[in-house]
Amino acid sequence: MKKTTEKNMMVFSGRAHPALSEEVAGILGTELVPTSAYSFANSEIYVRYEESVRGCDAFVIQSHTAPINEWIMEHLIMVDALKRASAKRITVVMPFYGYARQDKKHRGREPISARLMADLFKTAGADRLIAVDLHADQIQGYFDGPVDHLMALPILTTYVKEKYGHEQLCVVSPDAGRIKVAERWSAKLGGVPLAFIHKSRRTDRPNETVANRVVGEVAGRMCVLTDDMIDTGGTIVNAAEALMNEGAAGVIIAATHAILSDPAVDRLKNCSAVEVIVTNTLPIPTEREFDKLTVLSIGPLVARAIREVFEDGSVTSMFDGQA
């Protein structure tokens, strides 16, 4: 017996950031698969799909936001449910990859949690990962399978170019380790000068940096301060103040992931930056929005990547061969 089967795309969403998943599904011209998901009294999570998923090409979207461990667990359970229901291929879509900052050992007896995350999703049944702006490129190698590393760079640079292209710009990396990303920003903005902040991070205290010194000419320029995430805001706000002290005309903060843990909103509101530009890879509740904050949608980028994977196209082509 011979039978030619058609490919069947099905898009699933966890409960962490349903607005983004609905936007992605809408752009793809499909609907999210109806799912029952709830927590038992002891906080165990239950997931069941209301439609048959046998033989489908499944895309499971979940952003790892706070409470992060709960949403990661739900994501894993969703993947396991798909595997046991005979989905043909399971692609895990995580706009924000939880635990990505623990990508190496700084000191003895520490975990490499980013690797553990990749192992968990592989064990659960994931065939492929799609993530946006990983904290470190090497995380792609932690997962034993294809990883599509999307970049918010085109979305952010297009906005900055349209709004501030007439200014004398300078791209600033908040530390020496992200200078490669700053170089890509510079190229996208027409070859503007680069600078970086020399800092040292305290290994004994999380979310704390000491000593900010600007390396590069920033005087009289509008500085675009770029990073992959804003958590408590300490690093980025200290960098912005250091730039203003060096005579910068102004500072624009641009980051992909707006974690915005306390006291980030207060710090950003009161800092000298003229605008804080982020994407919606993570949900931003109304109480964390403020006047300077601009949120750009990552939905079209994620939707296009899903379409390329489903149609066996090229994700790299989305980024001019740079991904």
For each residue, the residues with C-beta under 8 A, 3 or more apart:
1:
2:
3:
4:
5: 55
6:
7: 57 310
8: 55 56 57
9: 28 30 56 57 59 306 310
10: 30 33 51 53 56 57 58 59 87
11: 21 24 25 28 30 31 32 33 59 61 306
12: 32 33 35 49 58 59 60 61 78 82
13: 17 18 21 22 25 32 35 60 61 62
14: 17 21 37 60 61 62 71 74 75 78
15: 18 37 71 74
16: 62 63 64 65 71 74 283
17: 13 14 20 21 61 62 63 65 95 280 282 283
18: 13 15 21 22 32
19: 22 23 280 283
20: 17 23 24 61 63 95 280 281 283 298 299 302
21: 11 13 14 17 18 24 25 32 61
22: 13 18 19 25 26 32
23: 19 20 26 27 297 299 303
24: 11 20 21 27 28 61 93 299 302 303 306
25: 11 13 21 22 28 30 31 32
26: 22 23 29
27: 23 24 299 300 303
28: 9 11 24 25 303 306 307
29: 26
30: 9 10 11 25
31: 11 25
32: 11 12 13 18 21 22 25 35
33: 10 11 12 49 50 51 53
34: 49 50 51
35: 12 13 32 47 48 49 50 78
36: 46 47 48 49 50
37: 14 15 45 46 47 48 74 78
38: 45 46
39: 43 44 45 46
40: 43 44 45 46
41:
42:
43: 39 40 70
44: 39 40
45: 37 38 39 40 70 73 74 77
46: 36 37 38 39 40 77
47: 35 36 37 74 77 78 81
48: 35 36 37 81
49: 12 33 34 35 36 53 81 82 85
50: 33 34 35 36
51: 10 33 34
52: 85
53: 10 33 49 56 58 82 85 86 87
54: 85 86 87
55: 5 8 86 87 88
56: 8 9 10 53 87 88
57: 7 8 9 10 87 88 89 91 310
58: 10 12 53 82 87 88 89 90 91
59: 9 10 11 12 91 93 130 306 309 310
60: 12 13 14 75 78 79 82 90 91 92 93
61: 11 12 13 14 17 20 21 24 93 94 95 302
62: 13 14 16 17 71 72 74 75 78 92 93 94
63: 16 17 20 71 94 95 96 281 282 283
64: 16 68 71 72 75 94 96 97 98
65: 16 17 68 71 96 259 282 283
66: 259 261
67: 70 71
68: 64 65 71 72 98 99
69: 72 73
70: 43 45 67 73 74
71: 14 15 16 62 63 64 65 67 68 74 75 98
72: 62 64 68 69 75 76 98 117 120
73: 45 69 70 76 77
74: 14 15 16 37 45 47 62 70 71 77 78
75: 14 60 62 64 71 72 78 79 92 94 121
76: 72 73 79 80 120 121 124
77: 45 46 47 73 74 80 81 124
78: 12 14 35 37 47 60 62 74 75 81 82
79: 60 75 76 82 83 90 92 121 124 125 126
80: 76 77 83 84 124 125
81: 47 48 49 77 78 84 85
82: 12 49 53 58 60 78 79 85 87 90 125
83: 79 80 87 90 124 125
84: 80 81
85: 49 52 53 54 81 82
86: 53 54 55
87: 10 53 54 55 56 57 58 82 83 90
88: 55 56 57 58
89: 57 58 127 128
90: 58 60 79 82 83 87 125 126 127 128
91: 57 58 59 60 126 127 128 129 130 306 309
92: 60 62 75 79 121 126 128 129 130
93: 24 59 60 61 62 130 302 306
94: 61 62 63 64 75 97 98 129 130 131
95: 17 20 61 63 131 132 281 282 298 302
96: 63 64 65 100 131 132 229 257 259 281 282
97: 64 94 100 114 117 131 134 135 139
98: 64 68 71 72 94 117
99: 68 102 113 114 116 117
100: 96 97 103 114 117 134 135 136 139
101: 114 135
102: 99 110 111 112 113 114
103: 100 112 114 115 135 136 138 139
104: 112 136
105: 108 110 112
106: 110 203
107: 110 203
108: 105
109:
110: 102 105 106 107
111: 102 116
112: 102 103 104 105 115 116
113: 99 102 116 117
114: 97 99 100 101 102 103 117 118 135 136 139 142
115: 103 112 118 119 142
116: 99 111 112 113 119 120
117: 72 97 98 99 100 113 114 120 121 142
118: 114 115 121 122 129 139 142 143 144
119: 115 116 122 123 142
120: 72 76 116 117 123 124
121: 75 76 79 92 117 118 124 126 129 143
122: 118 119 126 143 144 145
123: 119 120
124: 76 77 79 80 83 120 121
125: 79 80 82 83 90
126: 79 90 91 92 121 122 129 143 145
127: 89 90 91 145 146
128: 89 90 91 92 145 146 147 148 309
129: 91 92 94 118 121 126 143 145 146 147 148
130: 59 91 92 93 94 147 148 150 302 305 306 309
131: 94 95 96 97 134 139 147 148 149 150
132: 95 96 150 151 152 256 257 279 281 298 301 302
133: 149 150 151 152 228 256 257 281
134: 97 100 131 137 139 140 149 228
135: 97 100 101 103 114 139 228 229
136: 100 103 104 114 139
137: 134 140 149
138: 103 141 142
139: 97 100 103 114 118 131 134 135 136 142 143 147
140: 134 137 143 147 149
141: 138
142: 114 115 117 118 119 138 139
143: 118 121 122 126 129 139 140 147
144: 118 122
145: 122 126 127 128 129
146: 127 128 129
147: 128 129 130 131 139 140 143
148: 128 129 130 131 305 309 315 323
149: 131 133 134 137 140 323
150: 130 131 132 133 301 302 305 315 318 319 323
151: 132 133 154 184 319 322 323
152: 132 133 155 156 256 279 281 296 298 301
153: 156 157 181 184 185 188 319
154: 151 157 158 188 301 319
155: 152 158 159 279 296 297 298 301
156: 152 153 159 160 226 254 256 277 279 296
157: 153 154 160 161 185 188 189
158: 154 155 161 162
159: 155 156 162 163 277 294 296
160: 156 157 163 164 165 169 189 224 252 254 277
161: 157 158 164 165 188 189 190
162: 158 159 165
163: 159 160
164: 160 161 167 169 222 224 252
165: 160 161 162 169 189
166:
167: 164 221 222 249
168: 220 221 222 249
169: 160 164 165 189 192 221 222 223 224
170: 192 193 194 195 216 217 218 221 222 223 224 248
171: 182 185 186 189 192 193 194 195 223 224 226
172: 182 194 195 196 197 214 216 218 223 224 225 226 239 243
173: 176 177 178 179 181 182 194 195 196 197 226
174: 178 196 197 199 225 226 227 235 236 239
175: 178 196 197 198 199 235
176: 173 179 196 198
177: 173
178: 173 174 175 181 182 196 226 227 228
179: 173 176 182 183 194 196
180: 183 184
181: 153 173 178 184 185 226 228
182: 171 172 173 178 179 185 186 194 196 226
183: 179 180 186 187 194
184: 151 153 180 181 187 188 322
185: 153 157 171 181 182 188 189 224 226
186: 171 182 183 189 191 192 193 194
187: 183 184 191
188: 153 154 157 161 184 185
189: 157 160 161 165 169 171 185 186 192 224
190: 161
191: 186 187
192: 169 170 171 186 189
193: 170 171 186 216 217 221
194: 170 171 172 173 179 182 183 186 216
195: 170 171 172 173 214 215 216 217 218 223
196: 172 173 174 175 176 178 179 182 214 215 216
197: 172 173 174 175 212 213 214 215 239 242 243
198: 175 176 211 212 213 214 215
199: 174 175 209 210 211 212 213 235 238 239
200: 209 210 211
201: 208 209 210
202: 205 208 209 210
203: 106 107
204:
205: 202 208
206:
207: 231 232 234
208: 201 202 205 234
209: 199 200 201 202 212 234 235 238
210: 199 200 201 202
211: 198 199 200
212: 197 198 199 209 238 239 241 242
213: 197 198 199 242
214: 172 195 196 197 198 218 242 243 246
215: 195 196 197 198
216: 170 172 193 194 195 196
217: 170 193 195 221
218: 170 172 195 214 221 223 243 246 247 248
219: 246 247 248
220: 168 247 248 249
221: 167 168 169 170 193 217 218 248 249
222: 164 167 168 169 170 248 249 250 251 252
223: 169 170 171 172 195 218 243 248 249 250 251 252
224: 160 164 169 170 171 172 185 189 252 254
225: 172 174 236 239 240 243 251 252 253 254 273
226: 156 171 172 173 174 178 181 182 185 254 255
227: 174 178 230 235 236 253 254 255
228: 133 134 135 178 181 255 256 257
229: 96 135 255 256 257 258 259
230: 227 233 236 253 255 257 258 259 260 264 268 276 278
231: 207 259 260 261 264
232: 207 261 262 263 264 267
233: 230 236 237 260 263 264 265 267 268 271
234: 207 208 209 237 238 267
235: 174 175 199 209 227 238 239
236: 174 225 227 230 233 239 240 253 255 268
237: 233 234 240 241 267 268 271 273
238: 199 209 212 234 235 241 242
239: 172 174 197 199 212 225 235 236 242 243
240: 225 236 237 243 244 251 253 271 272 273
241: 212 237 238 244 245 271 272
242: 197 212 213 214 238 239 245 246
243: 172 197 214 218 223 225 239 240 246 248 251
244: 240 241 247 248 251 272
245: 241 242
246: 214 218 219 242 243
247: 218 219 220 244
248: 170 218 219 220 221 222 223 243 244 251
249: 167 168 220 221 222 223
250: 222 223 272 273 274
251: 222 223 225 240 243 244 248 272 273 274
252: 160 164 222 223 224 225 273 274 275 277
253: 225 227 230 236 240 268 273 275 276 277
254: 156 160 224 225 226 227 277 278
255: 226 227 228 229 230 236 258 276 277 278
256: 132 133 152 156 228 229 278 279 281 298
257: 96 132 133 228 229 230 278 279 281 282
258: 229 230 255 278 279 280 281 282 284 293 295
259: 65 66 96 229 230 231 264 282
260: 230 231 233 264 265 268 284 288
261: 66 231 232 264
262: 232 265 266
263: 232 233 266 267
264: 230 231 232 233 259 260 261 267 268
265: 233 260 262 268 269 288 290
266: 262 263 269 270
267: 232 233 234 237 263 264 270 271
268: 230 233 236 237 253 260 264 265 271 273 276 290 292 293
269: 265 266 290 291 292
270: 266 267
271: 233 237 240 241 267 268
272: 240 241 244 250 251
273: 225 237 240 250 251 252 253 268 276 292
274: 250 251 252 292
275: 252 253 292 294
276: 230 253 255 268 273 292 293 294
277: 156 159 160 252 253 254 255 294 296
278: 230 254 255 256 257 258 284 293 294 295 296
279: 132 152 155 156 256 257 258 295 296 297 298
280: 17 19 20 258 283 284 295 296 297 298 299
281: 20 63 95 96 132 133 152 256 257 258 298
282: 17 63 65 95 96 257 258 259
283: 16 17 19 20 63 65 280
284: 258 260 278 280 288 289 293 295
285: 288 289
286: 289
287:
288: 260 265 284 285
289: 284 285 286 293 295
290: 265 268 269 293
291: 269
292: 268 269 273 274 275 276
293: 258 268 276 278 284 289 290
294: 159 275 276 277 278
295: 258 278 279 280 284 289
296: 152 155 156 159 277 278 279 280
297: 23 155 279 280 300
298: 20 95 132 152 155 256 279 280 281 301 302
299: 20 23 24 27 280 302 303
300: 27 297 303 304
301: 132 150 152 154 155 298 304 305 318
302: 20 24 61 93 95 130 132 150 298 299 305 306
303: 23 24 27 28 299 300 306 307
304: 300 301 307 308 318
305: 130 148 150 301 302 308 309 315 318
306: 9 11 24 28 59 91 93 130 302 303 309 310
307: 28 303 304 310 311 313
308: 304 305 311 313 314 315 317 318
309: 59 91 128 130 148 305 306 312 313 315
310: 7 9 57 59 306 307
311: 307 308
312: 309
313: 307 308 309 317
314: 308 317 318
315: 148 150 305 308 309 318 323
316: 319 321 322 323
317: 308 313 314 320 321
318: 150 301 304 305 308 314 315 323
319: 150 151 153 154 316 322 323
320: 317
321: 316 317
322: 151 184 316 319
323: 148 149 150 151 315 316 318 319
